[in-house]
Amino acid sequence: MEPRDLRRQRMALRISQAQLAAALNINVKTVSRWENGHNKIPRCADLAIRYLLLNNHPSAVKSEKIIKDAQAWHAWNMAHST
């Protein structure tokens, strides 16, 4: 995922950088660095963001739902990672 794609997709979810950071359980500065191209977006973050996009239609997004979905994804990922 490219930095401009991350910003566009975050905007499609209608959430702030802080809300995305909370959903991914990361620091807001990390999201900013990804969007500005200062740091590469890790594959696991790319997948988590795509998961959020697939499961949250922009017109129905509520930040609490995004956070719960991301936490569920994170729990699943932790349980299935080696």
Secondary structure as UniProt FT lines:
FT   HELIX           3..13
FT   HELIX           17..24
FT   HELIX           28..36
FT   HELIX           43..55
FT   HELIX           58..60
FT   HELIX           63..80
//
